[in-house]
Amino acid sequence: MKAYAAVHRDFRISRIDDRLYAAFLEHMGRAIYSGIYEPGHPAADGQGFRQDVLQLVRDLNVPAIRYPGGNFVSAYDWKDGIGARAERPVRLDLAWRSLETNQIGINEFGDWARMAGIEMMLAVNLGTGTLQDAREFMEYTNHPAGTQWSDLRRTHGVEKPYNVKMWCLGNEMDGPWQVGHRTAHDYGRVADETSKALKAFDPSIETIVCGSSNDEMPTYPEWERVVLEECYENVDYISLHKYFGNNSRDTLNYFGKIEQTGRYIQAIGGTIDYVKAKKRAKNDVYICFDEWNVWYHQRAEDKARVKAWDWPEAPALLEETYNFEDALFVGGLLNEFIRRSDRVKIACIAQLVNVIAPIRAERGGPAWRQTIYWPYQMASLYGRGEALAVQVDAPTYDCRVADDVSYLDIAVTHDPKVHMLTVFVLNRHLNDTAELELDITGFSLRAVALHKVMEGHELRATNSPDAPDRIAPVDGAGAAVDGRQLRARLGPLSYHVIRLQLDETAERT
Ligand code: AHR
């Protein structure tokens, strides 16, 4: 197929917030225990943190990490995780029916995040927790010294405050499965008061209020309207969550969920605008898409297992093994986040290690990259700077979740710091190669600096501990700069990252 597209230097969507490539780690399954932390593992440091896992995390250039949950946070007492480890209580985690030993708490996790070079984004418990707990948590983490909670932190060996800037006001409070589930009105009130109290301590922090758990909830999108009407002026972001899958084995429909997600973002954007207008508010509220990923391969089995088991400690849970099709999907979804970066400022892949994650850490064994690691890494490394609007003229298809879906899914970013234009393209066609001509106006193009491609695999092919690199990007061919045009041949079912070096003397700053 022939495909044409155009970008212009002056048609920007937005500056991309680096936190678009954030991640999430929850106390569940083997994400923390035997994921990032496994004392006795050959790759563990003196604190028990696995250095092999840490290196794979560092290579992703993750800017921020949401912690400690998730559903877990709604019955979690942060005070259980501080002080002498031998004295910490073992608790029943009601969300995942598991044993929580509390050997990792805020200070250990703070150490890990520092070693990984990642900023923490903390969630407070608004299920069983109170406003007072949240207030004390902030004083413990963020106040320098001279008060009960800050001095307690110092006695725990942490002299300097963490100065955490991002605070999530609970988790999925619309979900009947949530411990302490609330109505939109109740939750909006509590979120408002909690946010006000946290900001009274430090007005420079940012708070994230819970939107719907997904766009199929019966209360969506009314939940967002009601919640925002209660707290609009006192919050900075509203969260979106969505997990994806291809249970019906319909690849084109699966890929159509990228467009469906765009509609979800647009609907919440409209709701934000409506509430802002109704309240005559001056402040802006943005979207924090703080849980997204593919989650379907063994979702039903896991659900049944959790119901049946008897409080295991760090059980293997939600350990999805991702295939090539999932990697293509994730590449396209990240394109959608780039295209919506005027609204979506933070997005967290859920999760980071073992639990629905790009990194798998075998207990006592190796750490390896899943297929989805690669598109996430390439977007995180190269998708910084500003997003440019792309006009695409390519053949389209209709599917169950969307109509007029372009076979070519394209996002373009410009990073003036390194004088690079990056073109991310997913060719969703099942068997047709695309001949793309991308017109680029307002830049002086030098040459193709990098071309990585993922293609040519069986859709269900996966990586594994024995074949960890079976599916990984390779150098691409068939992309060239011709004057003001990028020409590229894009095989069927392929994901490409093409970086174009710009002439920096001709670049406007
Ligand atoms: O990421 C797994 C779970 O999915 C989280 O705990 C919850 O917030 C969501 O339902």
Residues whose N, C-alpha, C, O or C-beta is under 5 A from the ligand:
A	BS01	AHR	G70 N71 F72 E172 A350
